[in-house]
Amino acid sequence: MNKKTNAPISAREAPYRRIGQIVGAFGVKGQVKVQPLTDFWERFEKGTSLQLEGEEITVEEVFEHKGRLVLKLSGIDNIETAETFQFKYLSGSSAFVPTLAKDEYLTADLVGLTVVCSDGKELGVVKDVIASPAHDIIVVGEIMIPAVKQFVKKVDIKHGKMVVELIEGMLPEEA
């Protein structure tokens, strides 16, 4: 809760965001396998401060193994301790601002945008962005829009608007 307004804290206002999930122990020295929940793996660099179950911890070592990260975290020094954190989430500071290319956006910045067709028809608000192997999917109510230039024509974070151009059959009433 926001202490000043007593309103719930949005994802953008939260001091920490989930950035990875511990999926198991690795080795006998307390290392953990982490499934990243971010595209910005630099959030796990050696020396980075993270949160685990509300406690601050530091990344002491990091390397990649079979598409996952393996971390040695401060205070976790044996396999038994590492195993107790399986399926727990690691959080990183929401103050982290990655360098983005011109047409790249953070999911948190897209959620809540009003989506309008290029002909002016309002479709609703972005409720979620689903990661998929080929490309992300923008969810607006029952409508699922591939996050590619063919469909997403303009994103205006400042004015809270996204302009899309859909093809026949993408709207539920057309199906």
Secondary structure as the mmCIF struct_conf table of DSSP 4:
data_model
#
loop_
_struct_conf.conf_type_id
_struct_conf.id
_struct_conf.beg_label_comp_id
_struct_conf.beg_label_asym_id
_struct_conf.beg_label_seq_id
_struct_conf.end_label_comp_id
_struct_conf.end_label_asym_id
_struct_conf.end_label_seq_id
TURN_TY1_P TURN_TY1_P1 LYS A 3 THR A 5
HELX_LH_PP_P HELX_LH_PP_P1 ALA A 7 SER A 10
TURN_TY1_P TURN_TY1_P2 ALA A 11 GLU A 13
BEND BEND1 PRO A 15 PRO A 15
STRN STRN1 TYR A 16 PHE A 26
TURN_TY1_P TURN_TY1_P3 GLY A 27 GLY A 30
STRN STRN2 GLN A 31 PRO A 36
BEND BEND2 LEU A 37 ASP A 39
HELX_RH_3T_P HELX_RH_3T_P1 TRP A 41 PHE A 44
TURN_TY1_P TURN_TY1_P4 LYS A 46 GLY A 47
STRN STRN3 SER A 49 LEU A 52
TURN_TY1_P TURN_TY1_P5 GLU A 53 GLY A 54
STRN STRN4 GLU A 55 HIS A 65
TURN_TY1_P TURN_TY1_P6 LYS A 66 GLY A 67
STRN STRN5 ARG A 68 LEU A 73
TURN_TY1_P TURN_TY1_P7 SER A 74 GLY A 75
BEND BEND3 ASN A 78 ASN A 78
HELX_RH_AL_P HELX_RH_AL_P1 ILE A 79 THR A 84
TURN_TY1_P TURN_TY1_P8 PHE A 85 PHE A 87
HELX_LH_PP_P HELX_LH_PP_P2 LYS A 88 LYS A 88
STRN STRN6 TYR A 89 SER A 93
TURN_TY1_P TURN_TY1_P9 SER A 94 ALA A 95
TURN_TY1_P TURN_TY1_P10 LYS A 102 ASP A 103
HELX_RH_AL_P HELX_RH_AL_P2 THR A 107 LEU A 110
TURN_TY1_P TURN_TY1_P11 VAL A 111 GLY A 112
STRN STRN7 THR A 114 CYS A 117
TURN_TY1_P TURN_TY1_P12 SER A 118 ASP A 119
BEND BEND4 GLY A 120 GLY A 120
STRN STRN8 GLU A 122 VAL A 125
STRN STRN9 ASP A 128 ILE A 130
BEND BEND5 PRO A 133 HIS A 135
STRN STRN10 ILE A 137 VAL A 140
TURN_TY1_P TURN_TY1_P13 GLY A 141 GLU A 142
STRN STRN11 ILE A 143 PRO A 146
BEND BEND6 VAL A 148 VAL A 148
TURN_TY1_P TURN_TY1_P14 LYS A 149 PHE A 151
STRN STRN12 VAL A 152 ASP A 156
TURN_TY1_P TURN_TY1_P15 ILE A 157 GLY A 160
STRN STRN13 LYS A 161 VAL A 164
TURN_TY1_P TURN_TY1_P16 GLU A 168 GLY A 169
BEND BEND7 LEU A 171 LEU A 171
HELX_RH_3T_P HELX_RH_3T_P2 PRO A 172 GLU A 174
#
